[in-house]
Amino acid sequence: MSETKRIWDDFLTERDKQVFKAAGYGKRGGFGKRPALFIIDVQYNFCGDKPEDILEGLKQYRTHCGKEAWDAVAHMVPLLELAREKNIPVFYTESGRRPDLLDSGVQVGKNHRGTEKTVVANTHATETVAPLAPRPQDIRITKQKPSCFFGTIFMSHLNFLDVDTLILVGCATSGCLRATAVDAYSYNFKVIVPEEACFDRFQASHAVNLFDLNCKYADVIPAAEVAGYLRDLPAPGGGAA
């Protein structure tokens, strides 16, 4: 393993660490030339209305992910500002349901409990948190399943904009972010996950999914490194790098 301690190190067995080293997992895929920033489900029902302990937050939102959500938002804001400065595409997913939850399908009874009120579309709960609020030029995609590629026109947008690199931030690391990352990899996009800019309600799930994504499907790297890449992109109208 790398000498630099990673968030997943405490969750791996000694055998895991030996296999990682011997099998050669976790090599860098690198950045491309035409990135897009993708903000996944950073809504009040996942973040809470303010930073607070997850067990307290669960009293209001069953999908609450704890104060770590707002810690991650603080790392997303500079990336969003750089994306806007460099005029690269910014995508948002908005995860909301019909009041009768029919569009949730089999999720009702598994992840929902049949009477969810904090997952309904066009409510405060399913609104993107204010520090990351979308602007008119951004692309907002509604989804009902974990991967943003499933049942949406996301791929059509990416083709039209000639994107080759997806920078994924948001939640949950083990759910929608992971599903979208694996599909993006499957479609041969370079996938970048800024480690501090994603979050999950389960600490073990967060750490182990970042480890697995970094092994096989994405570069899980410090947010500061991603910011450096964005900062070094040519200014809008300045031509290709």
C-alpha positions in Angstrom: 0.0 0.0 0.0 1.0 3.6 -0.4 2.9 5.1 2.5 0.3 7.9 2.7 -2.5 6.7 4.9 -5.8 6.5 3.1 -9.3 6.6 4.5 -9.8 2.8 3.9 -6.6 1.6 5.5 -8.2 0.9 8.9 -10.9 -1.3 7.2 -8.6 -3.6 5.3 -7.2 -6.8 6.6 -3.5 -7.6 6.2 -4.4 -10.1 3.5 -6.3 -7.3 1.6 -3.3 -5.1 1.7 -1.0 -7.9 0.4 -3.4 -8.7 -2.4 -3.7 -5.1 -3.4 0.1 -4.8 -3.6 0.7 -8.2 -5.3 -2.1 -7.9 -7.9 -1.2 -4.3 -9.0 -4.6 -2.7 -8.4 -5.1 1.0 -8.0 -3.0 2.4 -10.8 -3.8 5.9 -12.0 -6.1 6.3 -15.0 -5.3 10.0 -15.2 -7.3 13.0 -16.4 -8.5 13.7 -19.9 -8.8 17.0 -21.7 -12.6 17.6 -21.6 -13.9 17.2 -18.1 -17.4 17.7 -16.6 -18.2 18.2 -12.9 -21.1 16.0 -11.7 -22.8 16.8 -8.4 -24.8 13.7 -7.3 -27.8 14.0 -5.0 -26.4 16.7 -2.7 -29.8 17.5 -1.3 -31.2 18.5 2.1 -32.6 15.0 2.7 -29.1 13.6 2.6 -27.2 16.5 4.2 -29.7 17.8 6.7 -30.6 21.5 7.0 -27.4 22.0 9.0 -24.3 20.1 10.1 -25.3 17.7 13.0 -24.8 14.3 14.3 -26.3 11.6 12.1 -28.4 10.1 14.9 -30.0 13.5 15.6 -30.4 14.2 11.9 -32.2 10.9 11.3 -35.1 12.2 13.3 -35.9 14.6 10.5 -34.5 12.8 7.4 -34.2 9.0 7.3 -31.6 9.3 4.5 -29.4 11.7 6.6 -25.7 11.2 6.2 -24.4 13.1 9.2 -22.1 16.2 9.5 -19.7 14.5 7.1 -22.1 15.6 4.3 -21.5 19.3 5.1 -17.7 18.6 5.4 -17.9 17.2 1.9 -19.9 20.2 0.6 -17.1 22.5 1.8 -14.7 20.6 -0.5 -17.2 20.7 -3.4 -17.7 24.5 -3.4 -14.1 25.3 -4.6 -14.4 22.7 -7.3 -17.7 24.1 -8.5 -16.2 27.6 -8.5 -13.3 26.4 -10.6 -15.6 24.6 -13.0 -17.6 27.8 -13.5 -14.4 29.8 -14.0 -13.2 27.4 -16.6 -16.6 27.1 -18.2 -16.7 23.3 -18.0 -20.1 21.6 -18.0 -21.7 21.1 -14.6 -24.3 18.4 -14.1 -26.6 17.8 -11.2 -28.8 14.8 -10.4 -32.0 15.5 -8.5 -33.5 12.4 -6.8 -37.1 12.9 -6.1 -40.3 10.8 -6.3 -44.0 11.1 -6.9 -46.0 11.4 -3.8 -47.4 7.9 -4.2 -43.8 6.5 -4.7 -44.9 4.5 -7.7 -41.8 5.6 -9.6 -39.6 4.1 -6.9 -40.5 0.6 -8.0 -39.0 -2.2 -5.9 -37.1 0.4 -3.8 -40.3 0.7 -1.7 -40.0 -1.8 1.1 -36.2 -2.1 0.6 -34.8 1.4 1.0 -38.1 3.3 1.4 -40.5 2.3 4.1 -43.7 3.0 2.1 -44.6 6.3 3.7 -41.6 8.5 2.9 -42.4 12.2 2.9 -38.8 13.5 2.5 -38.1 12.0 -0.9 -40.9 13.7 -2.8 -39.8 15.8 -5.8 -40.1 19.6 -5.8 -39.9 19.9 -2.0 -37.3 21.5 0.2 -36.0 18.0 1.2 -35.1 17.1 -2.4 -33.6 20.5 -3.2 -29.8 20.9 -3.8 -28.2 22.5 -0.8 -27.8 26.3 -1.2 -24.0 26.5 -1.4 -24.1 24.4 -4.5 -27.3 25.8 -6.0 -27.6 25.1 -9.8 -27.5 28.0 -12.3 -29.5 28.2 -15.5 -26.6 27.0 -17.7 -26.2 23.8 -15.7 -27.7 20.5 -16.7 -30.1 19.0 -14.2 -31.1 15.4 -14.5 -33.9 13.7 -12.7 -33.3 10.0 -11.9 -35.1 7.3 -9.9 -32.3 4.7 -9.9 -28.7 4.7 -8.5 -26.9 5.3 -11.8 -27.4 8.5 -13.6 -27.0 6.6 -16.9 -30.0 4.5 -16.3 -33.2 5.7 -18.0 -31.9 9.2 -18.6 -30.4 11.2 -21.5 -27.2 11.8 -19.5 -25.1 9.9 -22.1 -26.5 12.0 -24.9 -25.4 15.2 -23.2 -21.9 13.8 -22.6 -21.6 12.9 -26.3 -22.8 16.3 -27.4 -20.4 18.1 -25.2 -17.5 15.8 -26.1 -16.7 15.0 -22.4 -14.0 12.5 -21.7 -13.5 12.9 -18.0 -16.2 12.8 -15.2 -15.4 14.3 -11.8 -17.9 12.8 -9.5 -18.8 14.4 -6.1 -21.8 13.8 -3.8 -23.6 10.8 -2.3 -23.9 8.2 -1.4 -20.4 6.8 -2.0 -21.7 3.2 -1.8 -24.9 4.0 -3.8 -25.5 6.5 -6.5 -22.0 7.8 -6.8 -20.6 4.2 -7.1 -23.2 3.1 -9.5 -22.6 6.1 -11.7 -18.8 5.7 -11.5 -19.0 2.0 -12.6 -21.3 2.9 -15.5 -19.0 5.8 -16.5 -16.0 3.4 -16.5 -18.0 1.0 -18.6 -18.6 3.7 -21.2 -14.9 4.4 -21.2 -14.9 7.7 -19.5 -12.0 8.6 -17.2 -13.5 8.8 -13.7 -12.2 11.0 -10.9 -13.5 11.0 -7.4 -12.2 13.7 -5.1 -11.9 11.8 -1.8 -13.1 14.5 0.5 -16.0 15.6 -1.7 -18.2 12.5 -1.3 -20.0 11.0 1.7 -22.1 8.2 2.9 -24.2 7.4 6.0 -22.1 4.3 6.8 -18.5 4.9 7.6 -17.4 1.4 6.6 -19.4 1.6 3.3 -17.8 4.9 2.5 -14.3 3.8 3.1 -14.5 0.4 1.5 -16.3 1.6 -1.6 -13.7 4.3 -2.1 -11.1 1.6 -1.9 -12.8 -0.6 -4.4 -13.5 2.3 -6.8 -9.8 3.3 -6.6 -8.8 -0.3 -7.2 -10.7 -0.8 -10.4 -12.9 2.0 -11.7 -11.8 5.5 -10.8 -8.9 7.6 -9.5 -9.8 8.5 -5.9 -7.5 11.4 -5.2 -7.3 14.4 -2.9 -9.7 17.3 -3.8 -6.7 19.6 -3.9 -5.2 17.6 -6.7 -8.5 17.8 -8.7 -8.6 21.6 -8.0 -5.1 21.8 -9.4 -6.1 20.0 -12.6 -9.0 22.3 -13.1 -6.9 25.4 -12.3 -4.4 24.4 -15.0 -7.1 24.0 -17.7 -7.0 26.7 -20.4 -9.2 29.7 -19.9 -12.5 29.7 -21.7 -12.0 30.4 -25.4 -8.3 29.7 -25.1 -8.3 26.6 -27.2 -7.5 23.0 -26.3 -4.7 22.1 -24.0 
